Amino acid sequence: MKTHLPAPLDLTRGRAVTPMAFIRAIVLGYRVRGQDPANALRQAQIPADALNDPDARVTAAQMETISALAMQELDDEALGWFSRRLPWGSYGMLARASLTSPTLEVALKRWCRHHRLLTDDLALTLTHARHIATIRIGEERDFGAMREFCLVSMLRNLLGYACWLIDSRIALVETTLPFPAPRHADAYPYLFPGPLRFDAEAAGLSFDARYLGLPLCRDDQALRAMLQRALPLTVHQYRRDRLLVHSVRQILTNSAGLVRTAEELAAQLNMSVRTLHRQLKAEGVSLQRLKDEARRERAIRLLLQTRKPIKQIAAAVGFDSEKSFSRAFRDWTGMAPGRFRAKAEDGVEAAHI
């Protein structure tokens, strides 16, 4: 599949954040394979003499360009990290194998398991405990001078793919890295927003386990489009967080009508009211719509599972009067609460005849 690269005029636009150390690791991959990186450096507009500057940085577009060219010229999507090449298209195959998964958890488990078919040099595992999910990398060989770039790339690629699958930011609880903080450690928050811990036991990402339950929202057509330019996933940061809608629904459902205002809800979510409304809008829903959904579901449950009077149910789901509740319920279901209950009871009786 043809890969689309950034336009030459766009290569040096934007902020240069990516450490030159990562470019040096790519150049080392060429040397390991006995090939010349000059063409890739030239097309990425990276001067060869800048390689020796420990404080030099490149833009995301330059990084994307040299990475894509190197993967194709070396025919190795691992850029020389592993004991054998990963031919062009290897990670696309992994992506396709996990695309039909019902949830992010299944997709990530498939990715980790299938990655062992590509190489034994490292092992990816997904675990979760106490509401926290963790992806860890087990190193099975000495990666030498390529270690940092290999581990960072593996984590960032998997995080980017996971975010793409669910079309959502995944807020990181912690990123662990098994080496001392490098000279360019200030670049890491751009790759892994959130708490960072160097000198850890293993490389890993931790996040709220509820993300694992989110359904995938990509199909084969979206995958083909993504694979034409997959590398931006390693640096792209999603602003939207689909877990927010899930959390709001959960609070509204569990609060039994006690959480009634945006201020009360925002306080439970540890965010401002303005941020709450903005992020819900980005998800294409409003707080009022979510409140109405929670009220409707609770009202239906009380109507069908209890013999409470309509007036008590109205109060239980947050309405000031039976009249306003009946009007809202009619808008939700097309019939009044009393008729809804009676019709449901008639259906149950008919089923037993």
BELBEL-V811606 format. One line per field, one symbol per residue. burial: b if it has 24 or more other ideal C-beta (glycine too) atoms within 12 Angstrom, else e. A space follows every 50 residues. Layout:
# BELBEL-V811606
burial = ???
This chain:
# BELBEL-V811606
burial = eebebbeeeebeeeebbbbbbbbbbbbbbbebbebebeebbebbbbeeee beeeebbbbbbbbbbbbbbbbbbbebbbbbbbeebbebebbbebbbbbbe bebbbbbbbbbbebbeebbebbbbbbebeeeebbbbbebeeebeebbbbb bbbbbbbbbbbbbbbbbbbbbbbbbbbbbeebebeebbebbbbeebbeeb ebbbbbbbbbbbbbebebeeeebeebbeebbbbbbbbbebbbbbbbbbbe bbeeeebebeebeebbeebeeeeeebbebbeebeeebeebbbebbbbbbe ebbeeeeeebeebbebbbbeebeebbebbeebbeebbeebbeeeeeeeee eee
